[in-house]
């Protein structure tokens, strides 16, 4: 991975901007209503003005914008009310960023994820300044605004599949660099480094995530509930790479009632950070899981500091007989903090 951009200064800067703008309000919530639009949205009179805080994106020009980024640009900076961007079905070939200055945004597609936002950047691509863009800027879609939510959207990076050990082939479909974000029935498709769960608290519910190498990675504190994790590889790969670097960091990934399937053979997780934390609970693990289960990132000293755990998982890949001795088969009390939305302080920002 190329993580030149993944410095503490990025997180500090964005946190400072949020504080300055005063948009991290604990009394605000994401609700099911934030993932819906009124049934008569198609009857709105479009005159390039946002009506009822609903923006319609349509490739045929029948909405407020032909592009997703154009729809985002219509949200005023410093926005303090929920704005729903309904994106009509179609493939939108563009890079999209929802900046920190535009919180409370919803991306809403139809219920079958026929709305696709797609691009094909890799970390080795060069930007307009002639410099390589790196993993951070390879994202097809980047979310930097708090209280973001999405329903029925496919986020895709179509760069060619990467072979293990390939250089510069990181190709992010979705980067989530914000706090309090929810993704419901979304599809996130790519190969190496598909989902950059950068930082913040996030909830992925009944979504589909596909990739080959470390395809869920970052320093987020995220709950993946009822998701399908689909591995695509002709050889081997890894599902999750948590970048937790200290025992005091409240970060990590909890996979709850997820289904792991696909092709190739995969580690459940790799210790990107010295204190990497990944837990699978009540998951169905198909036979793609490498019997050892977990990888120390080539640094045996991390074996004593990571938290790699499994609780009540089933399937051919769930056997603990050949698991590495430094992974844990958790008791209920040990697993309990990872078994519901309290792991991400969901009672403070989710009303579902």
C-alpha positions as CSV (number, residue, x, y, z in Angstrom):
1,X,0.0,0.0,0.0
2,X,1.1,3.6,-0.7
3,X,-0.1,5.6,2.3
4,X,1.9,8.9,1.9
5,X,-1.3,10.8,2.4
6,X,-2.4,8.9,5.5
7,X,-0.8,11.1,8.1
8,X,-2.0,12.2,11.4
9,X,-2.0,15.8,10.1
10,X,-4.9,14.9,7.7
11,X,-7.1,13.7,10.5
12,X,-6.1,16.7,12.8
13,X,-6.9,19.2,10.0
14,X,-10.3,17.7,9.2
15,X,-11.2,17.5,12.9
16,X,-10.2,21.1,13.4
17,X,-12.3,22.2,10.5
18,X,-15.3,20.3,11.9
19,X,-14.8,22.0,15.3
20,X,-14.5,25.4,13.7
21,X,-17.7,24.9,11.7
22,X,-19.6,23.5,14.7
23,X,-21.1,20.6,12.7
24,X,-20.4,17.7,15.1
25,X,-23.6,18.0,17.1
26,X,-24.4,15.0,19.3
27,X,-28.1,15.7,19.2
28,X,-28.3,15.0,15.4
29,X,-29.3,11.6,14.2
30,X,-29.5,9.6,10.9
31,X,-32.9,8.0,10.6
32,X,-34.7,5.8,8.0
33,X,-36.4,8.9,6.7
34,X,-33.0,10.3,5.7
35,X,-32.8,7.4,3.2
36,X,-36.1,8.0,1.5
37,X,-37.5,10.6,-0.8
38,X,-41.2,11.6,-1.2
39,X,-43.0,9.2,-3.6
40,X,-43.9,12.1,-5.9
41,X,-40.4,13.3,-6.5
42,X,-40.9,12.6,-10.3
43,X,-43.6,15.2,-10.4
44,X,-41.4,18.0,-9.2
45,X,-41.0,21.0,-11.5
46,X,-37.3,21.3,-12.2
47,X,-36.1,24.8,-12.7
48,X,-32.5,24.4,-11.4
49,X,-33.6,25.3,-7.9
50,X,-33.6,22.8,-5.1
51,X,-37.1,22.2,-3.9
52,X,-37.9,20.7,-0.5
53,X,-34.2,19.9,0.1
54,X,-34.3,17.2,-2.6
55,X,-31.9,17.3,-5.4
56,X,-32.5,15.0,-8.4
57,X,-29.6,13.8,-10.5
58,X,-30.5,12.4,-13.9
59,X,-28.3,11.6,-16.9
60,X,-31.0,12.6,-19.3
61,X,-31.2,16.2,-18.0
62,X,-34.6,15.8,-16.4
63,X,-33.3,16.7,-12.9
64,X,-31.3,19.4,-11.3
65,X,-28.0,18.0,-12.5
66,X,-26.7,15.5,-15.0
67,X,-23.8,14.5,-12.7
68,X,-23.5,13.4,-9.1
69,X,-20.8,16.0,-8.4
70,X,-23.0,18.7,-9.9
71,X,-25.7,17.6,-7.4
72,X,-23.3,17.8,-4.5
73,X,-22.2,21.2,-5.6
74,X,-25.8,22.5,-5.2
75,X,-25.7,21.8,-1.5
76,X,-24.7,25.0,0.2
77,X,-21.5,25.2,2.2
78,X,-22.2,25.1,5.9
79,X,-25.5,23.3,5.3
80,X,-27.2,22.4,8.6
81,X,-30.3,20.5,7.2
82,X,-30.7,17.1,5.6
83,X,-30.4,17.4,1.8
84,X,-31.4,14.3,-0.1
85,X,-29.8,13.7,-3.5
86,X,-31.9,11.2,-5.4
87,X,-29.7,9.7,-8.2
88,X,-31.7,8.1,-10.9
89,X,-30.5,4.7,-12.3
90,X,-27.6,4.7,-14.6
91,X,-23.8,4.5,-14.7
92,X,-22.2,7.9,-13.7
93,X,-18.6,7.8,-14.9
94,X,-17.0,10.4,-12.6
95,X,-15.0,11.0,-9.5
96,X,-17.1,12.4,-6.7
97,X,-16.2,14.1,-3.4
98,X,-18.6,15.3,-0.7
99,X,-16.5,17.8,1.1
100,X,-16.4,18.5,4.8
101,X,-18.2,21.8,4.2
102,X,-21.4,20.0,3.1
103,X,-22.7,17.8,6.0
104,X,-26.1,16.1,6.3
105,X,-26.1,14.7,2.7
106,X,-28.0,11.6,1.6
107,X,-27.3,9.7,-1.7
108,X,-30.4,7.8,-2.5
109,X,-30.7,5.3,-5.4
110,X,-33.3,2.7,-6.2
111,X,-33.6,-0.4,-4.1
112,X,-31.6,-2.6,-6.6
113,X,-28.4,-0.6,-6.7
114,X,-28.8,0.3,-10.4
115,X,-27.3,3.7,-9.6
116,X,-23.6,3.2,-10.2
117,X,-20.8,5.8,-9.5
118,X,-17.7,4.5,-11.3
119,X,-14.1,5.5,-12.0
120,X,-10.9,3.6,-12.6
121,X,-8.0,5.4,-10.8
122,X,-5.1,3.6,-9.2
123,X,-2.5,4.8,-6.7
124,X,0.1,5.0,-9.5
125,X,-1.9,7.3,-11.7
126,X,-0.6,10.8,-12.1
127,X,-2.6,13.9,-11.4
128,X,-2.6,17.2,-13.2
129,X,0.6,18.2,-11.3
130,X,2.4,15.2,-12.6
131,X,2.7,13.5,-9.2
132,X,1.2,10.1,-8.4
133,X,-2.1,10.4,-6.8
134,X,-1.6,7.7,-4.1
135,X,-4.1,5.4,-2.5
136,X,-6.0,8.3,-0.8
137,X,-6.8,10.1,-4.0
138,X,-7.5,7.0,-6.1
139,X,-11.1,6.8,-4.6
140,X,-13.9,6.9,-7.1
141,X,-16.1,8.5,-4.3
142,X,-14.8,10.3,-1.2
143,X,-17.0,11.2,1.7
144,X,-15.6,13.8,4.0
145,X,-18.9,15.2,5.4
146,X,-20.4,14.1,8.7
147,X,-23.9,12.6,9.0
148,X,-23.6,11.2,5.4
149,X,-25.9,8.3,4.5
150,X,-26.5,6.3,1.3
151,X,-29.0,3.8,0.2
152,X,-29.1,1.7,-3.0
153,X,-25.9,3.1,-4.5
154,X,-23.1,1.1,-6.2
155,X,-19.6,2.6,-5.6
156,X,-17.1,1.1,-8.1
157,X,-13.5,1.2,-9.1
158,X,-13.0,-0.6,-12.4
159,X,-9.2,-0.6,-12.4
160,X,-7.7,-4.1,-13.3
161,X,-7.4,-6.7,-10.6
162,X,-4.2,-6.5,-8.7
163,X,-1.9,-9.5,-8.2
164,X,-0.5,-10.0,-4.7
165,X,2.6,-7.9,-4.3
166,X,1.8,-5.6,-7.2
167,X,3.0,-2.0,-6.8
168,X,0.8,1.0,-7.3
169,X,-2.4,-1.0,-8.0
170,X,-4.4,0.2,-5.0
171,X,-7.7,1.3,-6.4
172,X,-10.3,2.6,-3.9
173,X,-14.0,2.5,-4.8
174,X,-15.1,4.4,-1.7
175,X,-13.2,6.4,0.9
176,X,-15.0,7.3,4.1
177,X,-13.1,10.1,5.9
178,X,-15.9,11.4,8.1
179,X,-17.7,10.7,11.4
180,X,-21.2,9.2,11.7
181,X,-21.9,7.7,8.3
182,X,-24.3,5.0,7.3
183,X,-24.5,2.8,4.1
184,X,-27.7,0.7,3.6
185,X,-28.0,-1.9,0.8
186,X,-25.1,-0.4,-1.1
187,X,-22.5,-2.2,-3.3
188,X,-18.8,-1.4,-3.0
189,X,-16.9,-3.0,-5.8
190,X,-13.2,-3.1,-6.6
191,X,-10.1,-5.3,-6.2
192,X,-7.1,-4.1,-4.1
193,X,-8.1,-1.7,-1.3
194,X,-11.8,-1.4,-2.3
195,X,-13.2,0.3,0.8
196,X,-10.9,2.8,2.6
197,X,-12.6,3.0,6.0
198,X,-10.3,5.9,6.7
199,X,-11.5,7.1,10.1
200,X,-14.7,7.9,12.1
201,X,-17.7,5.9,13.2
202,X,-19.5,4.1,10.4
203,X,-22.4,1.6,10.0
204,X,-22.6,-0.6,6.9
205,X,-25.9,-2.5,6.9
206,X,-27.0,-5.2,4.5
207,X,-24.4,-4.1,2.0
208,X,-22.2,-6.0,-0.5
209,X,-18.4,-5.4,-0.5
210,X,-16.1,-7.0,-3.1
211,X,-12.4,-7.2,-3.4
212,X,-9.1,-9.1,-3.4
213,X,-6.4,-7.6,-1.2
214,X,-7.0,-5.8,2.1
215,X,-10.3,-4.8,0.6
216,X,-11.6,-3.3,3.8
217,X,-8.9,-1.2,5.4
218,X,-8.2,1.9,7.5
219,X,-8.5,3.4,10.9
220,X,-12.3,3.6,11.2
221,X,-14.4,2.3,14.0
222,X,-17.1,0.5,12.0
223,X,-19.8,-2.1,12.3
224,X,-20.6,-4.2,9.3
225,X,-23.9,-5.9,10.0
226,X,-25.7,-8.4,7.7
227,X,-23.2,-7.7,4.9
228,X,-21.9,-9.9,2.1
229,X,-18.1,-9.9,1.8
230,X,-17.2,-11.3,-1.6
231,X,-13.6,-12.3,-2.3
232,X,-12.3,-12.3,-5.9
233,X,-8.9,-13.7,-6.4
234,X,-7.2,-16.4,-8.5
235,X,-4.7,-16.9,-5.6
236,X,-4.8,-15.4,-2.1
237,X,-5.7,-12.2,-0.4
238,X,-7.0,-10.7,2.8
239,X,-10.4,-9.2,3.8
240,X,-9.7,-6.7,6.6
241,X,-6.6,-4.6,7.5
242,X,-7.2,-2.4,10.6
243,X,-4.7,0.4,11.1
244,X,-5.0,0.7,14.9
245,X,-1.6,1.9,16.1
246,X,-2.1,2.2,19.8
247,X,-4.0,0.4,22.6
248,X,-5.7,3.7,23.4
249,X,-7.2,4.1,20.0
250,X,-10.9,3.2,20.0
251,X,-10.9,1.9,16.4
252,X,-11.4,-1.4,14.6
253,X,-13.8,-3.4,12.6
254,X,-16.7,-5.5,13.9
255,X,-18.3,-7.9,11.4
256,X,-21.7,-9.1,12.7
257,X,-23.9,-11.7,11.0
258,X,-22.0,-11.3,7.7
259,X,-21.5,-13.9,4.9
260,X,-18.0,-14.4,3.5
261,X,-17.8,-16.1,0.1
262,X,-16.1,-16.0,-3.2
263,X,-13.0,-17.4,-4.9
264,X,-9.4,-17.8,-3.9
265,X,-8.1,-18.3,-0.3
266,X,-8.2,-15.4,2.2
267,X,-7.0,-14.3,5.6
268,X,-9.8,-12.9,7.8
269,X,-7.5,-10.0,8.6
270,X,-3.9,-8.7,8.6
271,X,-2.2,-6.6,11.3
272,X,-1.6,-3.4,9.4
273,X,-1.5,-1.6,12.7
274,X,0.4,-2.9,15.7
275,X,-2.8,-3.0,17.7
276,X,-5.1,-4.0,14.9
277,X,-8.6,-5.0,16.0
278,X,-11.0,-7.1,14.0
279,X,-13.8,-9.3,15.3
280,X,-16.2,-11.6,13.4
281,X,-19.4,-12.7,15.3
282,X,-22.2,-15.0,14.1
283,X,-20.7,-14.9,10.6
284,X,-21.0,-17.6,8.0
285,X,-17.5,-18.3,6.7
286,X,-17.3,-20.3,3.5
287,X,-14.2,-22.5,2.6
288,X,-12.2,-19.5,1.2
289,X,-10.7,-18.8,4.6
290,X,-7.1,-19.9,5.1
291,X,-7.1,-22.3,8.0
292,X,-4.6,-20.2,10.0
293,X,-7.1,-17.4,9.7
294,X,-4.9,-14.4,10.4
295,X,-1.7,-12.7,9.3
296,X,0.8,-10.6,11.4
297,X,1.9,-8.4,8.4
298,X,5.4,-10.0,8.5
299,X,6.0,-8.7,12.1
300,X,5.8,-11.4,14.8
301,X,6.0,-8.7,17.5
302,X,2.4,-7.7,16.6
303,X,1.1,-11.1,17.6
304,X,1.0,-10.0,21.3
305,X,-0.8,-6.7,20.7
306,X,-3.5,-7.3,18.1
307,X,-7.0,-8.3,18.9
308,X,-8.2,-10.8,16.2
309,X,-11.3,-12.6,17.4
310,X,-14.1,-14.9,16.4
311,X,-17.4,-15.6,18.1
312,X,-20.0,-18.2,17.2
313,X,-19.1,-18.3,13.5
314,X,-20.2,-21.1,11.2
315,X,-19.3,-22.6,7.9
316,X,-16.4,-24.5,6.4
317,X,-14.0,-21.6,7.0
318,X,-14.9,-21.3,10.7
319,X,-13.0,-24.2,12.1
320,X,-10.5,-23.1,14.8
321,X,-8.4,-26.3,14.7
322,X,-5.6,-24.7,12.7
323,X,-6.0,-21.0,13.7
324,X,-2.9,-19.1,14.7
325,X,-2.5,-19.4,18.5
326,X,-2.4,-15.6,19.0
327,X,-6.0,-15.2,17.6
328,X,-8.9,-15.6,20.1
329,X,-12.0,-17.6,20.2
330,X,-14.0,-15.2,22.2
331,X,-16.4,-15.8,25.1
332,X,-19.7,-14.0,25.1
333,X,-18.5,-11.4,27.6
334,X,-15.4,-10.8,25.4
335,X,-17.5,-10.5,22.3
336,X,-20.4,-8.4,23.8
337,X,-18.9,-5.0,23.0
338,X,-18.8,-5.9,19.3
339,X,-22.3,-7.3,19.0
340,X,-24.5,-4.3,18.4
341,X,-24.5,-0.6,17.4
342,X,-23.0,0.4,20.8
343,X,-19.7,-0.5,19.3
344,X,-20.0,2.7,17.2
345,X,-21.9,4.8,19.8
346,X,-25.0,4.2,17.6
347,X,-27.3,5.5,20.3
348,X,-25.8,8.9,19.8
349,X,-26.4,9.3,16.1
350,X,-28.5,6.5,14.7
351,X,-32.3,6.4,15.1
352,X,-33.3,3.2,13.3
